[in-house]
């Protein structure tokens, strides 16, 4: 009779490996060949996962270009970022307190403009 096989995705195996007590593999080594193979597979998956994460970090780590820094968001995202309602965002635009770009009838906001507006809003509230 063959034992049932349970496929475990590599990220799950890596997660399990990271959470195993460090001495467990040493304590059970050699007692059960099937367990040895599973623990070795978990370790292998963890190493692969770590290598992939390091590659991802290296790819995303370079400093953002000026174009990336000038990211634009919609009204809902702007409202969430500022901690006010979308209606409050539109009022700030109408009053000239917040700069927006209109594209196809929709408002878009530069992250830098939102940060500036938030700082000025905070200054007005604390003054």
N, C-alpha and C positions, 0 to 999 in steps of 0.2 A: 504494500500500500504506500503510495507516494504522499508526501506531506503537501498540504495546500501552500501555494505561493501567493504572497501578497505584494504586488508591485508598489513601491514607495517612490514618489517623485524625488528627484535629487534635492530640491530645496527643503523638503520635509525631512529627508535623511540627514541633511546638514544641520537642520534645527535640532533634531533628536540628538545628534552627536554632540553639539555644543552644550546640551543640557544634561548629558550623562555625567555622573560623578567621574572625575579624572582617573581614579584608581580602579574603577569597575572593570575596564577592559583587561587590566593586568590581573585582577583577581580571578576572572573567569577564563582567561586565556588557556587554551589547551584542554579544557574540560568537555567542550562540545564543539566539534568541527563546524556544525551548522551555525552556531552562535558566533564563532570566530569569523566565519565568512560574512555574516550580517554586520558585525561590528567593523570589519575591514571595509565593507561597502559603504557604511555610514561615514567612516573616516575619509574615504576616497571622495565621496560626494561633498563632504564639508570642504575638502581642499579645492575641489573644482569650483564650488560656489564662492569660496573666498577669492580665488583667482579671478573669477568673472566680476565680482564686486570691485576688486582693485582696478581692473581694466575700465569699468564703468566710471569709477571715481576719476581716473586719469583722463578719460575722455571729457567729462563734464567739468573738470577743475579749472581749465584755463580761464583767465579773467574775461568777463563779458565785454564784447565790443560796444561801442557807442550805440550801435543800432539795437543791440539786445537790451542795453540799459534803458532805452527809450521805448519800453513796452507799453502797449495800449490795452486798456480793459474797458468793458462795457459799463453801463450805469449800475446794474445790479452788483457787479464785483466792486465797483468804486464805492457804492453805499456800504457794502459789507466791510470793506477795508477802512472806511471812515467811521463806522459805527453809527451811521444814520440811515434813514429810509431812502429809497430811490427818489421819492418825491422831494426830500430834503436836498438831494444832490442836484436835481433839476432847478430848484429854487436858488441854490448857490450859483449855478451857471447863469440864470436869468439876472441875478443881482450883480453879476460880474466878479464874484469872489472866487470862482473856480473856472479855470480854462478848460474847454472841451473842443473836440473836433467833431463835426457832424458829417457822417458818411451814410448816404442812402437813408436819411431821416433818423438815424440813430446816433446817439452821443457816444464818443469814445474819449477816454481820459488817459493821459500819460501818467505813469506811476510817479514820476518826479513831481508833477503838478499836484497829485493827491497828497504826497508827503509834505509839500510846501503848504497846501491848504490846511492839512491836519495840524501842522506846527502853528500856523497863524490862529487857527481856531482855538487851540490850547492856550495860546498867549492871551487871546481875548477873554477866555473863560477865567483865567487865573488873575487877570489884571483888575 
